[in-house]
Amino acid sequence: MNIAANPKTGLLESALPEFRTTSFINSHMRPRDGYSIEVMTGEAVLSLLSNDPDFQQSWDQLFESCPWATIFQSRKFVTAWYESYKNQHLPILLTGVEGGQLKGLLPMALLNSAVNDGQVPAKGGRITGAGHYEAEYQVWLAGAADGDVFIKKAMAELTKRFGGHTISFRFLPPGTPFDWAKNDKQWRGVSIIQSFDRPIINLRDPEVERSLRRRKHFKHKLNRVKKLGDFRFEVVDDLETFEHSLNDMAEQYDFRQSAMFNKYPFKEDPDKKKFLLEMFRQQMLHVTVMRVNGKIMAAVVLVVGGNWAHLAGINCHAPFYARMYSPGFLHFILLAKQLSDERVPYFDLSPGYDSYKDDLANLHDDVHELVISNNAKFRLKRKFKRWLHARLVAWKMRPMTVELKIKWFAYMAKHLSVGYALKQVAKKLERKKTQQLFLVKSYALPEGAVIPLQKDNLQDLMQYEFSKGSSAAKWEFLANAMRRLETGQHCYTWIENGRLMASVWFSHAESFTDEVNNSQATDRKMIIKGFYYHPAAKSRLPHFVNNVIDTAVNKENRYHFQAEDGLFVNALAAAGSRIE
């Protein structure tokens, strides 16, 4: 029996248990050197992971012995992802066996090809590491001595079986042996390798906690947040609380992602919540929430394993007053202290060239993306993208920011019409209207005019529909909505049949004379800042405005209004009196 040292712990361990190969190793695929590679797909993979305890034990021990393995290659992570996403992506598993022992594993997936699909496309698809975007690192498992041996044989079988598909690994963790892709004649011509900076908080540094807490404005902003009410920073360790909190996290996450990147991760991925819940059950997640008066102000879901906590789950915060209180920043500082108290050595902030990550990090290393393709045109595009990425980094420009601006202009050009352009020009040329101030001491909503309104509802805002006559494209609308909320504005929304029918933006004056109570008042005047309505709502706009006034006066005790929009000016004049 062979005895080997685990490179992660330095401890001597027994050899891997003997692995029965008769169930799925085809003898005709075995090379002459006795090293056999097997390619499995779909239900065969799921069945093996669920029903073969010897294989499960072999995977676990191979994972522990692999120097470059991360939590994203653990059996429990890969199994959870395969099961959660089997209706979206086809599991592919390559195994390397020699002398009855498992020597290598390569968990992959053919994207957008479900387990039950009748046919797998012959070309044009993409194969990536198991986990897809849920896995920050995608790599093969092997012992230190078998790293090149296994992966070259595995890749040869994979490309033989799926030769028409692009194969990608995002990202290869430090220590991964990939010289074969750069130097081997068979692979160097079809491989594109790109390096990325990875920011890390080394929590073993004795100065890290003191350094983070000395950050500019940290104490000041934390004290301001605590004045809002009952402030709590909590570690979520029970499934029921996480499941309940996940809905709010998903809403905040989708809103920010839609406003910044025109993406809706949870809405567009029906299996994402299911996968995260399974990850939590398997104790692979570290969840923290920052609450004010019971509501989530910020939350971070990390993937944890070994000595690492990875920012690869959810990072969200409520947009309300974000620029005033910086809830995301506060949460990261408190989270770093929490991880330090829990003796987690390294907090991986993930590649991305974000300024806040660079500001927090006290350690950097490099990770790599590996893409393999037989398509010369595709490789040329990727090499140009790699070149441009390197130039932007050298020029101190964030590549994602540049890419995002290009996508923004392309998106706006797609949605631009003559009518839309004329509206934008007219809006800029329109003479600024005079703000008028009104006093409404009491208000009774006209009979039959009831419209249900929500305040500061992110889900409602995401129901905006771009249509003929709209004043903004959806991405533009949501980006503007986020900016308004972050700077302290509020909104009332009206939803009908899953569509945003109308919304009104408003803010409050800090201090002025309250003529109702004949005293100085704080936060009592409503200043109308903006107004949107869907064309289908035009005939009922007076009802909407009446409901806004009714809600403000009778539910929020606001009596002073400042407006310039004609519809609101007329309604307020009819409901109260104008103040000169």
FENTA-V391591 format. One record per pair of residues at least 4 apart in sequence whose ideal C-beta (glycine too) atoms are under 8 Angstrom apart, sorted by the first residue. I is the first residue (numbers start at 1). J is the second residue. Records with the same first field share a line. If there is no record, write none. Layout:
I->J + J
This chain:
1->14 + 15
2->15
3->12 + 13 + 14 + 15
4->12 + 13 + 15 + 65 + 143
5->10 + 11 + 12 + 13
6->10 + 11 + 12 + 13 + 64 + 65
7->65 + 66 + 67 + 144
8->64 + 67 + 306
13->61 + 64 + 65
15->101
16->58 + 61 + 62 + 65 + 101 + 102
17->54 + 57 + 58 + 61
18->54 + 100 + 101
19->54 + 55 + 58 + 97 + 100 + 101 + 102
20->54 + 100
21->25 + 36 + 97 + 100
23->48 + 52
24->38 + 40 + 44 + 48 + 95
25->29 + 30 + 36 + 38 + 95 + 97
26->30 + 38
29->36 + 37 + 38 + 157
30->34 + 35 + 36
31->35 + 36 + 37 + 153
34->98 + 99
35->96 + 97 + 98 + 103 + 149 + 153
36->96 + 97 + 98
37->94 + 95 + 96 + 153 + 154 + 156 + 157
38->94 + 95 + 97
39->92 + 93 + 94 + 157 + 158 + 161
40->44 + 45 + 48 + 92 + 93 + 94 + 95
41->45 + 90 + 91 + 92 + 93 + 110 + 120
42->46 + 90 + 91 + 115
43->47 + 115
44->48
45->49 + 82 + 91 + 92 + 93
46->50 + 82 + 83 + 86 + 91 + 115
47->51
48->52 + 55 + 93
49->55 + 56 + 75 + 78 + 79 + 82
50->79
52->56
53->57
54->58
55->59 + 102
56->60 + 75
57->61
58->62 + 101 + 102
59->63 + 75 + 102 + 105 + 141
60->64 + 74 + 75
61->65
62->66 + 102 + 103 + 104 + 105 + 141 + 142 + 143
63->69 + 73 + 74 + 75 + 141
64->69
65->143
66->73 + 141 + 142 + 143 + 144
67->144 + 175
68->139 + 147 + 172 + 173 + 174 + 175 + 176 + 177
69->73 + 74 + 139 + 141
70->136 + 137 + 139 + 173 + 305 + 306 + 308 + 310
71->77 + 284 + 303 + 304 + 305 + 306 + 308 + 310
72->77 + 78 + 129 + 130 + 131 + 135 + 136 + 137 + 138 + 303 + 312
73->77 + 78 + 105 + 107 + 130 + 137 + 139 + 140 + 141
74->78 + 284 + 305
75->79
76->80 + 282 + 284
77->81 + 131 + 135 + 279 + 282 + 284 + 303 + 305
78->82 + 107 + 130 + 131
79->83
80->84 + 275 + 278 + 279 + 282 + 284
81->85 + 130 + 131 + 132 + 134 + 135 + 275
82->86 + 91 + 107 + 109 + 130
83->278
84->271 + 274 + 275 + 278
85->89 + 109 + 132 + 271 + 275
86->91 + 114 + 115
87->114 + 115 + 116 + 271
88->111 + 112 + 114 + 271
89->109 + 110 + 111 + 112 + 113 + 114 + 132
90->109 + 110 + 113 + 114 + 115 + 117 + 120
91->107 + 109 + 115 + 130
92->107 + 108 + 109 + 110 + 127 + 158 + 162
93->105 + 106 + 107 + 108
94->104 + 105 + 106 + 108 + 154 + 157 + 158
95->102 + 104 + 105 + 106
96->102 + 103 + 104 + 105 + 142 + 146 + 149 + 150 + 153 + 154
97->101 + 102 + 103
98->103
103->142 + 143 + 146 + 149 + 150
104->140 + 141 + 142 + 146 + 149 + 150 + 151 + 153 + 154
105->140 + 141 + 142
106->140 + 141 + 150 + 151 + 154 + 158
107->129 + 130
108->127 + 128 + 129 + 130 + 158 + 167
109->127 + 128 + 129 + 130 + 132
110->120 + 125 + 126 + 127 + 162 + 165
111->125 + 126 + 127 + 128 + 132
112->125
113->117 + 120 + 121 + 125
121->125 + 164 + 165
122->164
123->163 + 164 + 165
124->164 + 165
125->162 + 164 + 165 + 166
126->165 + 166 + 167 + 168
127->158 + 162 + 165 + 166 + 167 + 168
128->132 + 138 + 167 + 168 + 169 + 170
129->135 + 137 + 138 + 139 + 168 + 169 + 170
130->135 + 138
131->135 + 138
134->272 + 275 + 312
135->312
136->171 + 303 + 310 + 312 + 348 + 350
137->171 + 172 + 173 + 367
138->168 + 169 + 170 + 171 + 172
139->169 + 172 + 173 + 176
140->147 + 150 + 151 + 154
142->146 + 147 + 149 + 150 + 151
143->147
145->149
146->150
147->151 + 176 + 177
148->152 + 177 + 179 + 180
149->153
150->154
151->155 + 177 + 180
152->156 + 180 + 184 + 186 + 187
153->157
154->158
155->159 + 167 + 187 + 372
156->160 + 186
157->161
158->162 + 167
159->163 + 167 + 372 + 374
162->167
163->374
164->374
166->371 + 372 + 373 + 375 + 378
167->371 + 372 + 373
168->369 + 370 + 371 + 372
169->369 + 370 + 371
170->369
171->196 + 198 + 351 + 367 + 368 + 369
172->176 + 178 + 367 + 368 + 369 + 370
173->367
174->198 + 365 + 366 + 367
176->368
178->182 + 193 + 368 + 370
179->183
180->184 + 187
181->187 + 188 + 191 + 193 + 370 + 372
182->188 + 191 + 193
183->188
184->188
185->189
187->191 + 372
190->372 + 373 + 374 + 379
191->370 + 371 + 372
192->370 + 371 + 372 + 373 + 379 + 382 + 383 + 386
193->368 + 369 + 370
194->368 + 369 + 371 + 386 + 389
195->366 + 367 + 368
196->351 + 366 + 367 + 368 + 369
197->351 + 353 + 364 + 365 + 366 + 393
198->348 + 349 + 350 + 351 + 364 + 365 + 366 + 367
199->349 + 350 + 351 + 357 + 358 + 360 + 361 + 363 + 364
200->346 + 347 + 348 + 349 + 361 + 362 + 363 + 364 + 365
201->208 + 336 + 346 + 347 + 349 + 360 + 361 + 362 + 363
202->208 + 345 + 346 + 362 + 363
203->208 + 336 + 339 + 340 + 344 + 345 + 346 + 347
204->208 + 345 + 346
205->362
207->211
208->212 + 336 + 340 + 362
209->213 + 336 + 337 + 340
210->214
211->215 + 362
212->218 + 333 + 336 + 337 + 360
213->218 + 219 + 333 + 337
214->218
215->329 + 333
217->221 + 326
218->222 + 329 + 330 + 333
219->223
220->224
221->225 + 325 + 326 + 329 + 330
222->226 + 330
223->227
224->228 + 324 + 325
225->231 + 292 + 297 + 325 + 327 + 330
226->231
228->292 + 293 + 325
229->292 + 293
230->291 + 292 + 293 + 294
231->290 + 291 + 292
232->290 + 291 + 292
233->288 + 289 + 290 + 291 + 331 + 334 + 338
234->288 + 289 + 290 + 291
235->286 + 287 + 288 + 338
236->241 + 242 + 245 + 287 + 288 + 289
237->241 + 287
238->242
239->243 + 277 + 280 + 281
240->244
241->245
242->246 + 277 + 280 + 285 + 287
243->247 + 277
245->249 + 287 + 289 + 296 + 299
246->250 + 273 + 276 + 277
247->251
248->252 + 295 + 296 + 299
249->253 + 289 + 296 + 299 + 301 + 314 + 316
250->254 + 266 + 272 + 273 + 314
251->255 + 458 + 459
252->256 + 296 + 299 + 316 + 317 + 318 + 319 + 458
253->257 + 265 + 266 + 314 + 315 + 316
254->258 + 264 + 265 + 266 + 267 + 462
255->259 + 319 + 458 + 461 + 462 + 478 + 482
256->260 + 316 + 317 + 319 + 482
257->261 + 263 + 264 + 265
258->262 + 263 + 264 + 462 + 475 + 478
259->475 + 478 + 479 + 481 + 482
260->404 + 479 + 482
261->404
262->407 + 411 + 474 + 475
263->268
264->268 + 462
265->269 + 272
266->272 + 273
267->462
271->275
272->276
273->277
274->278
275->279
276->280 + 285 + 301 + 313 + 314
277->281
278->282
279->284 + 285 + 303 + 313
280->284 + 285 + 287
284->303 + 304 + 305
285->301 + 302 + 303 + 304 + 313
286->301 + 302 + 303 + 304 + 309 + 339
287->299 + 300 + 301 + 302 + 313
288->299 + 300 + 331 + 334 + 335 + 338
289->296 + 298 + 299
290->296 + 297 + 298 + 299 + 327 + 330 + 331 + 334
291->295 + 296 + 297
292->297
295->318
296->318
297->317 + 318 + 325 + 327 + 331
298->316 + 317 + 318 + 327 + 328 + 330 + 331
299->314 + 316 + 317 + 331
300->311 + 313 + 314 + 315 + 316 + 331 + 332 + 335
301->313 + 314 + 315
302->309 + 310 + 311 + 312 + 313
303->309 + 310 + 312 + 313
304->308 + 309 + 310 + 344
305->310
307->344 + 345 + 346
308->344 + 345 + 346 + 347 + 348
309->339 + 344 + 346 + 347 + 348
310->348 + 350
311->315 + 347 + 348 + 349 + 350
312->348 + 350
315->328
317->322 + 327 + 328 + 331
318->322 + 327
319->458 + 482 + 485 + 486
320->456 + 485 + 486 + 488
321->325 + 486 + 488
322->326 + 327 + 328 + 485 + 486
323->486 + 487 + 488
324->488
325->330
326->330
327->331
328->332 + 356
329->333 + 356
330->334
331->335
332->336 + 356 + 360
333->337
334->338
335->339 + 347
336->340 + 347 + 360
337->341
338->342
339->344 + 347
340->344
346->363
349->354 + 357 + 360 + 361
350->357
351->367
352->357 + 400
353->357 + 358 + 393 + 398 + 399 + 400
354->358 + 398
355->359 + 398
356->360
357->361
371->382
373->378 + 379 + 382
375->379
376->380
377->381
378->382
379->383
380->384
381->385
382->386
383->387
384->388
385->389
386->390
387->391
388->392 + 399
389->393 + 399
390->394
391->395
392->397 + 398 + 399 + 402
393->397 + 399
397->401 + 402
398->402
399->403
400->404
401->405
402->406
403->407
404->408
405->409
406->410
407->411
408->412 + 475
409->413
410->414
411->415 + 473 + 475
412->416 + 473 + 476
415->420 + 466 + 473
416->420 + 421
417->421
418->422
419->423 + 468 + 469
420->424 + 470
421->425
422->426
423->427 + 471
424->428
425->429
426->430
427->471
433->564 + 565
434->564
435->527 + 562 + 563 + 564
436->562 + 563 + 564 + 569 + 572 + 578
437->560 + 561 + 562 + 578 + 579
438->560 + 561 + 562 + 563 + 572 + 573 + 575 + 576 + 577 + 578 + 579
439->515 + 516 + 559 + 560 + 561 + 576 + 577 + 578 + 579
440->549 + 553 + 559 + 560 + 561 + 572 + 575 + 576
441->516 + 559 + 576
442->553
443->549 + 550 + 553 + 554 + 575 + 576
444->550
445->449 + 450 + 546 + 547 + 550
446->546
449->542 + 543 + 546 + 547
450->543 + 547
451->494 + 540 + 543 + 544 + 547
452->494 + 495
453->492 + 493 + 494 + 547 + 548 + 551
454->460 + 492 + 493 + 495
455->490 + 491 + 492 + 493 + 551
456->485 + 490 + 491
457->461 + 493
458->462
459->463
460->493 + 495 + 500 + 503
461->477 + 478 + 481 + 491 + 493 + 500 + 503
462->478
463->495 + 498 + 499 + 500
464->474 + 477 + 478 + 500 + 532
465->470 + 474 + 499 + 500 + 534
466->470 + 472 + 473 + 474 + 477
467->534 + 535
468->535
469->535
470->534 + 535
471->532
472->476 + 477 + 480 + 532
473->477
474->478
475->479
476->480
477->481 + 532
478->482
479->483
480->484
481->485 + 491
482->486
483->487
484->489 + 491 + 505 + 529 + 530
485->489 + 490 + 491
488->507
489->505 + 506 + 507 + 529
490->505 + 506 + 507 + 508
491->503 + 504 + 505 + 506
492->503 + 504 + 506 + 547 + 548 + 551
493->500 + 502 + 503
494->500 + 501 + 502 + 503 + 537 + 544 + 547
495->499 + 500 + 501
496->501 + 537
499->534 + 536
500->532 + 534
501->533 + 534 + 536 + 537 + 540 + 544
502->531 + 532 + 533 + 534 + 537 + 541 + 544
503->531 + 532 + 533
504->528 + 530 + 531 + 532 + 544 + 545 + 548 + 568
505->528 + 529 + 530 + 531
506->526 + 527 + 528 + 529
507->526 + 527 + 529
508->523 + 524 + 525 + 526 + 527 + 558
509->523 + 524 + 525 + 527 + 560 + 562
510->522 + 523
511->520 + 521 + 522
512->520 + 521 + 524 + 525 + 560
513->519 + 520 + 521
514->518 + 519 + 520 + 521 + 524 + 559 + 560
515->559 + 560 + 579
516->559
517->521
521->525 + 560
524->557 + 558 + 559 + 560
525->558 + 560 + 561 + 562
526->552 + 558 + 560 + 561 + 562
527->561 + 562 + 563
528->561 + 562 + 563 + 564 + 565 + 568
531->565 + 567 + 568
533->537 + 538 + 541 + 544
537->541 + 544
540->544
541->545 + 567
542->546 + 567 + 571
543->547
544->548
545->549 + 567 + 568 + 571
546->550 + 571
547->551
548->552 + 568
549->553 + 561 + 571 + 572 + 575
550->554 + 555
551->555 + 556
552->556 + 558 + 561
553->557 + 558 + 559
559->576
560->579
561->568 + 572 + 576
563->568 + 569 + 572
564->568 + 569
565->569
566->570
567->571
568->572
569->573
570->574
571->575
572->576 + 578
573->577 + 578
